[in-house]
Amino acid sequence: MAAGAGAGAAAAAAVAQAIKASGAIVDLEPDEFQRILGRMDSGIVVQTLGGFRKKTHEYLASYGGFIFHTKSEKRMSFGSGVETVWAKKIWVP
């Protein structure tokens, strides 16, 4: 096996392991993400500001055993029981 093929296989294995470790990540539209958060009495939302040409706000939250993710052009606001944590970057496999 060539060195490049071995490195590619190792990278694919690392991504597969990351997916297993993180569980199911559900990508939602921003309005659906806020609807899910409306069901939570309390919780934590991880947020970051990203994007290359166009700035986008990204969010992650856990609910019902799933991790929910969304991107929005506008900053979202949440209820008083929801704590927000800023991250340098959010990586979704």
Residue, then its C-alpha position, 0 to 999 in steps of 0.5 A: m500500500a502506498a504511503g498516501a493510501g495509508a494516510g487516507a485510510a487512517a484519516a477515514a478511520a479517524v473520521a469514523q471514530a469521531i462520528k461514533a464518539s459524537g453520536a448522531i448529529v442532526d442538522l436543522e434549519p434555524d427555526e426548527f433548532q429554536r423550536i427544539l430549544g423551546r422544549m428545554d427548561s435548561g441546557i447549554v448551547v455551544q456557539t461560534l461565529g464562522g464563515f469565509r466570505k459570509k459570516t455565519h453563526e453556528y450552534l450545537a445543543s443536546y436534547g433527547g440523546f441527539i446533538f442538534h446543529t444549525k447555521s444562521e446568518k443572524r445571531m439567535s437568542f435563547g430563553s433565560g434557562v439556556e446557557t451559551v458557551w462560545a467556542k473557537k470553532i465547531w467541527v461537524p463530521 
